[in-house]
Amino acid sequence: MKLELYQRIALCRDLPLYQLKKGDVAMLVDRVPHPNEGEDDGCVLEIFNALGESILVVAVSRSDVEPLRADEVLTVRSLVQAS
């Protein structure tokens, strides 16, 4: 399925470097074509906290994200910052 810009998506895997977990919701803000044909394109994601404040922008592979589905619900968890 083609992802549209400014669509909310969910992560398909944990990203420990950013303290993000599978199922976290993000906004797709850009798509980046891979320079090698046949390789996975990239997605630039903006991550928001529960209050809607932007906290992080990351680039991931297209295979790391999936569209949200109607049979899913959102949850809240604490984002523990690394010291």
Backbone as a printed PyTorch tensor [residue, N CA C, xyz], in Angstrom:
tensor([[[ 0.8410, -1.1800,  0.0000],
         [ 0.0000,  0.0000,  0.0000],
         [ 0.8890,  1.2470,  0.0000]],

        [[ 0.5530,  2.2060, -0.8430],
         [ 1.3190,  3.4480, -0.9020],
         [ 0.9610,  4.3290,  0.2930]],

        [[ 1.9760,  4.8320,  0.9470],
         [ 1.7680,  5.7290,  2.0750],
         [ 1.7060,  7.1630,  1.5550]],

        [[ 0.7660,  7.9270,  2.0680],
         [ 0.6000,  9.3220,  1.6850],
         [ 1.3520, 10.2180,  2.6660]],

        [[ 1.8670, 11.3230,  2.1650],
         [ 2.5140, 12.2920,  3.0560],
         [ 1.5160, 12.7940,  4.0880]],

        [[ 1.9910, 13.0410,  5.2800],
         [ 1.2260, 13.5380,  6.4230],
         [ 0.1860, 12.5370,  6.9180]],

        [[ 0.4060, 11.2840,  6.5760],
         [-0.4210, 10.1950,  7.0790],
         [ 0.1950,  9.6920,  8.3690]],

        [[-0.6390,  9.3280,  9.3340],
         [-0.1270,  8.6870, 10.5480],
         [ 0.1760,  7.2380, 10.2220]],

        [[ 1.3120,  6.7680, 10.7210],
         [ 1.7420,  5.3950, 10.4940],
         [ 2.1960,  4.7880, 11.8170]],

        [[ 2.4200,  3.4930, 11.8170],
         [ 2.9360,  2.7980, 13.0030],
         [ 4.2730,  2.1620, 12.6590]],

        [[ 5.1640,  2.1350, 13.6310],
         [ 6.4400,  1.4570, 13.4530],
         [ 6.2310, -0.0550, 13.4840]],

        [[ 6.9650, -0.7730, 12.6620],
         [ 6.8880, -2.2440, 12.6080],
         [ 7.9620, -2.9080, 13.4460]],

        [[ 8.8990, -2.1200, 13.9870],
         [ 9.9720, -2.6910, 14.7990],
         [10.4490, -1.6490, 15.8040]],

        [[11.1270, -2.1140, 16.8300],
         [11.7230, -1.2160, 17.8170],
         [12.8930, -0.4610, 17.1840]],

        [[13.0660,  0.7940, 17.6000],
         [14.2240,  1.6060, 17.2180],
         [14.8870,  2.0720, 18.5080]],

        [[15.6900,  1.2050, 19.1460],
         [16.2500,  1.5030, 20.4630],
         [17.1050,  2.7630, 20.5100]],

        [[17.7530,  3.1150, 19.4090],
         [18.5780,  4.3160, 19.3790],
         [17.7600,  5.5590, 19.7160]],

        [[16.4780,  5.5340, 19.3660],
         [15.5960,  6.6870, 19.5950],
         [14.5640,  6.4340, 20.6950]],

        [[14.6790,  5.3200, 21.3940],
         [13.7270,  4.9060, 22.4260],
         [12.3120,  4.7270, 21.8650]],

        [[12.2080,  4.3480, 20.5980],
         [10.9100,  4.1100, 19.9670],
         [10.6440,  2.6150, 19.9150]],

        [[ 9.3620,  2.2570, 19.9920],
         [ 8.9860,  0.8500, 20.0310],
         [ 8.0010,  0.5130, 18.9200]],

        [[ 7.9990, -0.7650, 18.5680],
         [ 7.0340, -1.2700, 17.5940],
         [ 5.6390, -0.8370, 18.0270]],

        [[ 4.8700, -0.3000, 17.1000],
         [ 3.5170,  0.1540, 17.4070],
         [ 3.4220,  1.6320, 17.6950]],

        [[ 4.5570,  2.3030, 17.9500],
         [ 4.5110,  3.7550, 18.1470],
         [ 3.9910,  4.4190, 16.8740]],

        [[ 3.2510,  5.4860, 17.0600],
         [ 2.6350,  6.2050, 15.9460],
         [ 3.4880,  7.4120, 15.5930]],

        [[ 3.6310,  7.6660, 14.3020],
         [ 4.4130,  8.8030, 13.8080],
         [ 3.6940,  9.3890, 12.5990]],

        [[ 4.1700, 10.5430, 12.1390],
         [ 3.6230, 11.1920, 10.9490],
         [ 4.6580, 11.0770,  9.8330]],

        [[ 4.2390, 10.6070,  8.6720],
         [ 5.1230, 10.5320,  7.5110],
         [ 5.2430, 11.9300,  6.9090]],

        [[ 6.4360, 12.5100,  6.9540],
         [ 6.6160, 13.8780,  6.4550],
         [ 7.4000, 13.9470,  5.1490]],

        [[ 8.0490, 12.8530,  4.7540],
         [ 8.7570, 12.8450,  3.4700],
         [ 9.1000, 11.4170,  3.0910]],

        [[ 9.2680, 11.2060,  1.8000],
         [ 9.7410,  9.9220,  1.2790],
         [11.0720, 10.1830,  0.5920]],

        [[12.0020,  9.2640,  0.7560],
         [13.3430,  9.4270,  0.1910],
         [13.6460,  8.2060, -0.6690]],

        [[13.8280,  8.4050, -1.9820],
         [14.1390,  7.2560, -2.8300],
         [15.5220,  6.7060, -2.5230]],

        [[15.6310,  5.3890, -2.5280],
         [16.9280,  4.7590, -2.3160],
         [17.7560,  4.9300, -3.5850]],

        [[19.0450,  5.2420, -3.4640],
         [19.8700,  5.4470, -4.6580],
         [20.0800,  4.1760, -5.4860]],

        [[19.9120,  3.0140, -4.8790],
         [20.0940,  1.7490, -5.6040],
         [18.7370,  1.1810, -5.9910]],

        [[18.5520,  0.9150, -7.2620],
         [17.2920,  0.3610, -7.7380],
         [17.0180, -0.9760, -7.0590]],

        [[15.7720, -1.1820, -6.6790],
         [15.3810, -2.4240, -6.0370],
         [15.5380, -2.4260, -4.5290]],

        [[16.1670, -1.4030, -3.9690],
         [16.3340, -1.2990, -2.5100],
         [15.1480, -0.5460, -1.9160]],

        [[14.9060, -0.7730, -0.6340],
         [13.8010, -0.1370,  0.0820],
         [13.9940,  1.3800,  0.1600]],

        [[12.9680,  2.1330, -0.2310],
         [13.0190,  3.5900, -0.0780],
         [12.9710,  3.9520,  1.3940]],

        [[13.2690,  5.2020,  1.6980],
         [13.2510,  5.6770,  3.0670],
         [12.0240,  6.5150,  3.3660]],

        [[11.7220,  6.6540,  4.6300],
         [10.6300,  7.4890,  5.1070],
         [11.1730,  8.4000,  6.2040]],

        [[10.8200,  9.6710,  6.1380],
         [11.1630, 10.6060,  7.1940],
         [ 9.9180, 10.7580,  8.0620]],

        [[10.0900, 10.4920,  9.3470],
         [ 8.9690, 10.4990, 10.2840],
         [ 9.1360, 11.5890, 11.3200]],

        [[ 8.0390, 12.2180, 11.6820],
         [ 8.0360, 13.1460, 12.8110],
         [ 7.2890, 12.4550, 13.9440]],

        [[ 7.9150, 12.4570, 15.1090],
         [ 7.3500, 11.8180, 16.2940],
         [ 6.8190, 12.9080, 17.2180]],

        [[ 5.6190, 12.6910, 17.7330],
         [ 4.9800, 13.6450, 18.6340],
         [ 4.7410, 12.9930, 19.9860]],

        [[ 4.7350, 13.8110, 21.0440],
         [ 4.3550, 13.2760, 22.3540],
         [ 2.8260, 13.2480, 22.4470]],

        [[ 2.3000, 12.8050, 23.5790],
         [ 0.8520, 12.6600, 23.7500],
         [ 0.1160, 13.9910, 23.7020]],

        [[ 0.8350, 15.1010, 23.8940],
         [ 0.2120, 16.4290, 23.8390],
         [ 0.2600, 17.0340, 22.4440]],

        [[ 0.8470, 16.2920, 21.4950],
         [ 0.9220, 16.7760, 20.1240],
         [ 2.1310, 17.6400, 19.8330]],

        [[ 3.1070, 17.6550, 20.7420],
         [ 4.3300, 18.4400, 20.5490],
         [ 5.3590, 17.5920, 19.8170]],

        [[ 5.9870, 18.1730, 18.8120],
         [ 7.0110, 17.4650, 18.0490],
         [ 8.2340, 17.2350, 18.9380]],

        [[ 8.7170, 15.9890, 18.9690],
         [ 9.8670, 15.6840, 19.8250],
         [11.0460, 15.0900, 19.0630]],

        [[10.8230, 14.6220, 17.8220],
         [11.8950, 13.9300, 17.1260],
         [11.5520, 13.7880, 15.6520]],

        [[12.5730, 13.8630, 14.8110],
         [12.4400, 13.5410, 13.3890],
         [13.4820, 12.4760, 13.0810]],

        [[13.0510, 11.3720, 12.4570],
         [13.9550, 10.2730, 12.1470],
         [13.7190,  9.7960, 10.7140]],

        [[14.7390,  9.1860, 10.1400],
         [14.6130,  8.5430,  8.8330],
         [14.7050,  7.0370,  9.0290]],

        [[13.7760,  6.3160,  8.4380],
         [13.7450,  4.8540,  8.5480],
         [13.4830,  4.2610,  7.1690]],

        [[13.6250,  2.9690,  7.0600],
         [13.3170,  2.2530,  5.8350],
         [11.8020,  2.1150,  5.6840]],

        [[11.3230,  2.0520,  4.4630],
         [ 9.8800,  1.8950,  4.2100],
         [ 9.3570,  0.6280,  4.8850]],

        [[10.1750, -0.4070,  4.9520],
         [ 9.7370, -1.6640,  5.5650],
         [ 9.5860, -1.5490,  7.0880]],

        [[10.0110, -0.4400,  7.6770],
         [ 9.9010, -0.2380,  9.1210],
         [ 8.5690,  0.3730,  9.5390]],

        [[ 7.7190,  0.7020,  8.5630],
         [ 6.4530,  1.3670,  8.8890],
         [ 5.2830,  0.6880,  8.1820]],

        [[ 4.1040,  0.8920,  8.7540],
         [ 2.8810,  0.3780,  8.1360],
         [ 1.7440,  1.3490,  8.4220]],

        [[ 0.7320,  1.3810,  7.5590],
         [-0.3980,  2.2750,  7.8080],
         [-1.1910,  1.8190,  9.0320]],

        [[-1.8480,  2.7510,  9.6750],
         [-2.7370,  2.4100, 10.7890],
         [-3.9820,  1.7280, 10.2350]],

        [[-4.5840,  0.8690, 11.0520],
         [-5.7980,  0.1510, 10.6520],
         [-6.9540,  0.5340, 11.5780]],

        [[-8.1580,  0.3820, 11.0720],
         [-9.3580,  0.7220, 11.8340],
         [-9.5510, -0.1630, 13.0580]],

        [[-8.9500, -1.3540, 13.0770],
         [-9.1400, -2.2650, 14.2150],
         [-8.0540, -2.0970, 15.2780]],

        [[-7.2950, -0.9930, 15.2220],
         [-6.2440, -0.7270, 16.2040],
         [-6.6550,  0.4420, 17.0980]],

        [[-6.1110,  0.4520, 18.3220],
         [-6.3300,  1.5660, 19.2390],
         [-4.9770,  2.1200, 19.6620]],

        [[-4.9370,  3.3840, 20.0350],
         [-3.7020,  4.0130, 20.4860],
         [-3.5140,  3.7910, 21.9750]],

        [[-2.2570,  3.7480, 22.4120],
         [-1.9300,  3.6430, 23.8280],
         [-0.9140,  4.7200, 24.1710]],

        [[-0.6620,  4.8850, 25.4510],
         [ 0.3020,  5.8780, 25.9170],
         [ 1.3540,  5.1670, 26.7490]],

        [[ 2.6200,  5.5580, 26.5600],
         [ 3.7190,  5.0280, 27.3680],
         [ 4.6930,  6.1620, 27.5990]],

        [[ 5.5330,  6.0310, 28.6150],
         [ 6.5430,  7.0380, 28.9070],
         [ 7.7210,  6.8540, 27.9810]],

        [[ 8.2550,  7.9710, 27.5010],
         [ 9.4750,  7.9550, 26.7030],
         [10.6060,  8.3180, 27.6370]],

        [[11.4200,  7.3330, 27.9850],
         [12.5180,  7.5540, 28.9080],
         [13.7150,  8.0100, 28.1040]],

        [[14.2170,  9.1960, 28.3990],
         [15.3740,  9.7430, 27.6980],
         [16.6480,  9.0970, 28.2370]],

        [[17.5550,  8.7870, 27.3250],
         [18.8550,  8.2580, 27.7500],
         [19.6590,  9.3710, 28.3910]],

        [[20.3860,  9.0510, 29.4430],
         [21.1730, 10.0940, 30.1050],
         [22.6150, 10.0780, 29.6670]]])
